[in-house]
Amino acid sequence: MRKFSAMFRTFLKIIVGQAVFNMKVGGKENKWAGILLWGFVGISFMPMGWLIYYMLNNLYYFFAQVNQLQLAVGVTLNMGAVLIFMLSLMAAPAIFYFSKDVEYLLPMPVKPAAIIAAKFAVALVFEYLLAVLLVGVMFAALWGHIGAGMLTFNMIFTALTLPILPLVYSTVIVMLLMRFVRFIRNPDRYNWIIGLFGLALAIVFMTQSQNMFTIDEEALLNMLMGEPVAMTAMQWIFPTNALAAQAVGAAVYPNVYTVIRLQISNISMAILGLMFFFILAKLLYFKGVLGLSESGSGGKKMTADDILTHAAGQSVFRAYVMKELRVLFRSPVAFMNCVLMVLFMPIILVISIVPILTAGEGEGILEVLSAVDLSDPRTAALALVAMAILSLTMSGAATITASAISREGRNFFVMKYLPVRYRTQLNAKAACGLTVIFAGLLLVFIPLIILFSPPILLAIAGVLITLPCAIFLNYLGLFFDTVKPMLDWDNEAVAVKQNMNILLMIFGGMGVAVGVGFVGWFWLHTPLLAFAVLFGGGLVLTALALWLALVKGSALLKNLH
């Protein structure tokens, strides 16, 4: 027990330090920078928390009217369990297999059960953070339906058991893969496969569950009869959630004996899940760890003829852009953090919102939005301002150029040896970023044009406004990374996830977007004035960013050693 406690504290200290406090400012670790950053992130999520509360509050009210509150609570818990399952699929390998402590722990005189338990406990701590946030919002939404005492009792035990089964399932799946599928034992390959699987699962789950927030009497009747099948299957996959939801339903009356019995059953089921995990972990874990460091990937060797064939007939600029795009899309860390959010968040947003917009009878939200009069000067001006804000926000989220130099790492000297001008190399890196940004904007433009059917001149003006906004932030991020690139790293995740240039890019984009919104709301009252100010101002800022990135940036790269 002492060894488990010591190992747990050590693992937790190291991982929390790396994830939260290990923030470098000016080349030095700064604890308060990490705390302030995560505090700011927490504040930024408050509007999303309010939106979730608003939807859950309406959902619980609807189901409480027909005495089926436990059904809505169960669906909410299952959605949280699926999210925890997907997140832990990404986190479990890093904790159990790909961490540097594995090769040092194996020879130590420590029982395998202590190592497994300590690592599982650390993973569980991180999942509890999400569970507490979800249950906290549920607590607020259920406040008007259940007495404070019974609600608090139920929410405490629900939060304790919610992440256990999802983490057990994900960890067992990872252990089975590492034990029997050699192909997936490469960290980069694993991140690619699981990342895309998680994205697909998220889209499918959101598509299947989004009608919960726009439910009608017929849909409710189908749910009470066990349809769709996916909802019924979730109760069997996560029985702890079903028991916790039944306990919440029993607390409405309240039936104290039934609530206590159900929560005891809930805890017992979670304990059985833990026992199942430890039995399988003892059989699978260490056999999967053995030889992990040797399971590299075999690569295809290129001959001189292959190189000449691929290089022939291409301009230097085009070849460099293609190289940057290949590296960006083949690197799981860079792809997940710099590209995925920009390309797929619009798709997820459309999938999530469209059914809500189209729900209801008569004057639904879709009908109200479709009736927006874009011929009105004030409305048209605000539409152009909204397009500028959208472009700035998405361009700030695409942190490709803000980490373009840092991702070179210790190989940045190759940029110096290539017979290619620094300006050409910087323009190629910027073109790579703009390619992703414009693709993401296109995914947003199409639904907006279909939804609002704007006049052709207004649509063209909106598109034109987004161009200098995207180019400005794209080149500004490139300049940030030439000023202070993070080149000394052993894991590419450091260059992407702990890079202050990326934070400057993200929050800088948000700050400029807020400023544009403020100016637009108070002073830009006609579409002509809005276009002149936004497009003209965007061109001026773009010229400044181009000068900083290409002139000053080239000089900085020349002096970089």
Solvent accessible surface area in square Angstrom, and as a share of the most:
residue,aa,sasa,rsa
1,M,186,0.83
2,R,218,0.79
3,K,110,0.47
4,F,50,0.21
5,S,38,0.24
6,A,44,0.34
7,M,20,0.09
8,F,47,0.19
9,R,149,0.54
10,T,71,0.41
11,F,13,0.05
12,L,44,0.22
13,K,161,0.68
14,I,88,0.45
15,I,44,0.22
16,V,40,0.23
17,G,21,0.20
18,Q,103,0.46
19,A,50,0.38
20,V,39,0.22
21,F,71,0.29
22,N,37,0.19
23,M,12,0.05
24,K,74,0.31
25,V,63,0.36
26,G,61,0.59
27,G,56,0.54
28,K,156,0.66
29,E,119,0.53
30,N,59,0.30
31,K,116,0.49
32,W,168,0.59
33,A,22,0.17
34,G,0,0.00
35,I,58,0.30
36,L,126,0.63
37,L,27,0.13
38,W,124,0.44
39,G,37,0.36
40,F,93,0.39
41,V,38,0.22
42,G,40,0.39
43,I,113,0.57
44,S,52,0.34
45,F,115,0.48
46,M,127,0.57
47,P,90,0.57
48,M,107,0.48
49,G,24,0.23
50,W,155,0.54
51,L,89,0.44
52,I,59,0.30
53,Y,71,0.27
54,Y,108,0.41
55,M,45,0.20
56,L,6,0.03
57,N,52,0.27
58,N,70,0.36
59,L,8,0.04
60,Y,0,0.00
61,Y,128,0.49
62,F,70,0.29
63,F,0,0.00
64,A,27,0.21
65,Q,112,0.50
66,V,68,0.39
67,N,108,0.55
68,Q,48,0.21
69,L,6,0.03
70,Q,56,0.25
71,L,28,0.14
72,A,0,0.00
73,V,0,0.00
74,G,10,0.10
75,V,9,0.05
76,T,7,0.04
77,L,0,0.00
78,N,9,0.05
79,M,55,0.25
80,G,7,0.07
81,A,0,0.00
82,V,13,0.07
83,L,75,0.37
84,I,1,0.00
85,F,28,0.12
86,M,28,0.13
87,L,87,0.43
88,S,0,0.00
89,L,3,0.01
90,M,69,0.31
91,A,37,0.29
92,A,1,0.00
93,P,2,0.01
94,A,55,0.43
95,I,17,0.08
96,F,1,0.00
97,Y,4,0.02
98,F,55,0.23
99,S,33,0.21
100,K,156,0.66
101,D,38,0.20
102,V,14,0.08
103,E,117,0.52
104,Y,149,0.57
105,L,17,0.09
106,L,69,0.34
107,P,110,0.69
108,M,92,0.41
109,P,117,0.74
110,V,21,0.12
111,K,156,0.66
112,P,70,0.44
113,A,37,0.29
114,A,16,0.13
115,I,6,0.03
116,I,0,0.00
117,A,22,0.17
118,A,0,0.00
119,K,3,0.01
120,F,8,0.03
121,A,21,0.16
122,V,0,0.00
123,A,3,0.02
124,L,24,0.12
125,V,49,0.28
126,F,56,0.23
127,E,9,0.04
128,Y,53,0.20
129,L,111,0.55
130,L,44,0.22
131,A,0,0.00
132,V,88,0.51
133,L,122,0.61
134,L,32,0.16
135,V,8,0.05
136,G,40,0.38
137,V,33,0.19
138,M,0,0.00
139,F,56,0.23
140,A,50,0.39
141,A,2,0.01
142,L,0,0.00
143,W,138,0.48
144,G,73,0.70
145,H,46,0.21
146,I,9,0.04
147,G,49,0.47
148,A,52,0.40
149,G,57,0.55
150,M,37,0.16
151,L,0,0.00
152,T,56,0.33
153,F,67,0.28
154,N,0,0.00
155,M,7,0.03
156,I,95,0.48
157,F,52,0.22
158,T,1,0.01
159,A,13,0.10
160,L,87,0.43
161,T,6,0.03
162,L,1,0.01
163,P,0,0.00
164,I,14,0.07
165,L,8,0.04
166,P,1,0.01
167,L,1,0.00
168,V,1,0.00
169,Y,65,0.25
170,S,0,0.00
171,T,1,0.00
172,V,12,0.07
173,I,68,0.34
174,V,0,0.00
175,M,0,0.00
176,L,77,0.38
177,L,43,0.22
178,M,0,0.00
179,R,83,0.30
180,F,133,0.55
181,V,60,0.35
182,R,153,0.56
183,F,123,0.51
184,I,8,0.04
185,R,16,0.06
186,N,29,0.15
187,P,58,0.36
188,D,74,0.38
189,R,62,0.23
190,Y,0,0.00
191,N,36,0.18
192,W,59,0.21
193,I,68,0.35
194,I,13,0.07
195,G,10,0.10
196,L,73,0.36
197,F,98,0.41
198,G,13,0.13
199,L,24,0.12
200,A,54,0.42
201,L,51,0.26
202,A,18,0.14
203,I,40,0.20
204,V,87,0.50
205,F,36,0.15
206,M,54,0.24
207,T,56,0.32
208,Q,94,0.42
209,S,2,0.01
210,Q,24,0.11
211,N,84,0.43
212,M,6,0.03
213,F,57,0.24
214,T,37,0.22
215,I,25,0.13
216,D,81,0.42
217,E,141,0.63
218,E,125,0.56
219,A,32,0.25
220,L,11,0.06
221,L,104,0.51
222,N,53,0.27
223,M,19,0.09
224,L,82,0.41
225,M,139,0.62
226,G,30,0.28
227,E,86,0.39
228,P,56,0.35
229,V,117,0.67
230,A,50,0.39
231,M,24,0.11
232,T,47,0.27
233,A,40,0.31
234,M,22,0.10
235,Q,79,0.35
236,W,205,0.72
237,I,79,0.40
238,F,9,0.04
239,P,32,0.20
240,T,2,0.01
241,N,4,0.02
242,A,20,0.15
243,L,32,0.16
244,A,1,0.01
245,A,4,0.03
246,Q,86,0.38
247,A,0,0.00
248,V,0,0.00
249,G,8,0.07
250,A,12,0.10
251,A,2,0.01
252,V,63,0.36
253,Y,155,0.59
254,P,81,0.51
255,N,69,0.35
256,V,77,0.44
257,Y,164,0.62
258,T,26,0.15
259,V,0,0.00
260,I,75,0.38
261,R,113,0.41
262,L,11,0.06
263,Q,2,0.01
264,I,102,0.52
265,S,40,0.26
266,N,0,0.00
267,I,54,0.27
268,S,51,0.33
269,M,69,0.31
270,A,3,0.02
271,I,87,0.44
272,L,101,0.50
273,G,9,0.08
274,L,43,0.22
275,M,105,0.47
276,F,96,0.40
277,F,0,0.00
278,F,57,0.24
279,I,109,0.55
280,L,45,0.22
281,A,0,0.00
282,K,120,0.51
283,L,111,0.55
284,L,15,0.07
285,Y,3,0.01
286,F,41,0.17
287,K,120,0.51
288,G,0,0.00
289,V,7,0.04
290,L,114,0.57
291,G,36,0.35
292,L,24,0.12
293,S,112,0.72
294,E,139,0.62
295,S,10,0.07
296,G,63,0.60
297,S,60,0.39
298,G,83,0.79
299,G,67,0.64
300,K,177,0.75
301,K,181,0.77
302,M,106,0.47
303,T,80,0.47
304,A,72,0.56
305,D,104,0.54
306,D,45,0.23
307,I,96,0.49
308,L,121,0.60
309,T,100,0.58
310,H,111,0.50
311,A,57,0.45
312,A,73,0.57
313,G,87,0.84
314,Q,63,0.28
315,S,66,0.42
316,V,86,0.49
317,F,86,0.36
318,R,141,0.52
319,A,41,0.32
320,Y,13,0.05
321,V,18,0.10
322,M,68,0.31
323,K,76,0.32
324,E,10,0.05
325,L,32,0.16
326,R,99,0.36
327,V,75,0.43
328,L,1,0.00
329,F,72,0.30
330,R,172,0.63
331,S,13,0.08
332,P,5,0.03
333,V,22,0.13
334,A,0,0.00
335,F,11,0.04
336,M,32,0.14
337,N,51,0.26
338,C,1,0.00
339,V,0,0.00
340,L,23,0.11
341,M,101,0.45
342,V,3,0.02
343,L,31,0.15
344,F,51,0.21
345,M,83,0.37
346,P,8,0.05
347,I,59,0.30
348,I,25,0.13
349,L,95,0.47
350,V,51,0.29
351,I,41,0.21
352,S,28,0.18
353,I,69,0.35
354,V,67,0.39
355,P,28,0.17
356,I,52,0.26
357,L,26,0.13
358,T,72,0.42
359,A,31,0.24
360,G,67,0.65
361,E,169,0.76
362,G,63,0.60
363,E,142,0.64
364,G,12,0.11
365,I,87,0.44
366,L,50,0.25
367,E,80,0.36
368,V,84,0.48
369,L,50,0.25
370,S,62,0.40
371,A,79,0.61
372,V,55,0.32
373,D,80,0.42
374,L,21,0.10
375,S,87,0.56
376,D,56,0.29
377,P,70,0.44
378,R,69,0.25
379,T,38,0.22
380,A,5,0.04
381,A,0,0.00
382,L,49,0.24
383,A,29,0.23
384,L,3,0.02
385,V,6,0.04
386,A,54,0.42
387,M,33,0.15
388,A,1,0.00
389,I,55,0.28
390,L,45,0.22
391,S,0,0.00
392,L,3,0.02
393,T,59,0.34
394,M,20,0.09
395,S,0,0.00
396,G,2,0.02
397,A,43,0.33
398,A,1,0.00
399,T,3,0.02
400,I,3,0.01
401,T,0,0.00
402,A,0,0.00
403,S,0,0.00
404,A,3,0.02
405,I,0,0.00
406,S,0,0.00
407,R,27,0.10
408,E,36,0.16
409,G,1,0.01
410,R,133,0.48
411,N,91,0.47
412,F,28,0.12
413,F,89,0.37
414,V,65,0.37
415,M,8,0.03
416,K,62,0.26
417,Y,170,0.65
418,L,66,0.33
419,P,133,0.84
420,V,26,0.15
421,R,165,0.60
422,Y,50,0.19
423,R,97,0.35
424,T,32,0.19
425,Q,0,0.00
426,L,0,0.00
427,N,39,0.20
428,A,0,0.00
429,K,2,0.01
430,A,0,0.00
431,A,24,0.19
432,C,1,0.01
433,G,0,0.00
434,L,24,0.12
435,T,69,0.40
436,V,3,0.02
437,I,0,0.00
438,F,71,0.30
439,A,41,0.32
440,G,0,0.00
441,L,3,0.02
442,L,101,0.50
443,L,63,0.31
444,V,20,0.11
445,F,21,0.09
446,I,87,0.44
447,P,41,0.26
448,L,57,0.28
449,I,82,0.42
450,I,130,0.66
451,L,39,0.20
452,F,58,0.24
453,S,86,0.55
454,P,31,0.20
455,P,64,0.40
456,I,125,0.63
457,L,139,0.69
458,L,21,0.11
459,A,22,0.17
460,I,85,0.43
461,A,16,0.13
462,G,3,0.03
463,V,57,0.33
464,L,65,0.32
465,I,0,0.00
466,T,1,0.00
467,L,66,0.33
468,P,5,0.03
469,C,10,0.06
470,A,0,0.00
471,I,46,0.23
472,F,15,0.06
473,L,2,0.01
474,N,0,0.00
475,Y,18,0.07
476,L,32,0.16
477,G,0,0.00
478,L,0,0.00
479,F,36,0.15
480,F,46,0.19
481,D,0,0.00
482,T,5,0.03
483,V,77,0.44
484,K,119,0.50
485,P,23,0.14
486,M,33,0.15
487,L,25,0.12
488,D,106,0.55
489,W,45,0.16
490,D,113,0.58
491,N,87,0.45
492,E,38,0.17
493,A,22,0.17
494,V,41,0.23
495,A,0,0.00
496,V,6,0.03
497,K,128,0.54
498,Q,32,0.14
499,N,4,0.02
500,M,60,0.27
501,N,8,0.04
502,I,13,0.07
503,L,32,0.16
504,L,90,0.45
505,M,1,0.01
506,I,48,0.24
507,F,59,0.25
508,G,33,0.32
509,G,0,0.00
510,M,82,0.37
511,G,43,0.42
512,V,48,0.28
513,A,6,0.05
514,V,110,0.63
515,G,33,0.32
516,V,28,0.16
517,G,18,0.18
518,F,114,0.47
519,V,58,0.33
520,G,0,0.00
521,W,141,0.50
522,F,107,0.45
523,W,148,0.52
524,L,5,0.02
525,H,89,0.40
526,T,60,0.35
527,P,43,0.27
528,L,142,0.70
529,L,81,0.40
530,A,0,0.00
531,F,52,0.22
532,A,58,0.45
533,V,65,0.37
534,L,17,0.08
535,F,51,0.21
536,G,30,0.28
537,G,33,0.32
538,G,5,0.05
539,L,88,0.44
540,V,104,0.60
541,L,69,0.34
542,T,13,0.07
543,A,60,0.47
544,L,88,0.44
545,A,0,0.00
546,L,59,0.29
547,W,121,0.42
548,L,32,0.16
549,A,0,0.00
550,L,22,0.11
551,V,63,0.36
552,K,89,0.38
553,G,0,0.00
554,S,22,0.14
555,A,50,0.39
556,L,67,0.33
557,L,7,0.03
558,K,140,0.59
559,N,103,0.53
560,L,35,0.18
561,H,183,0.82
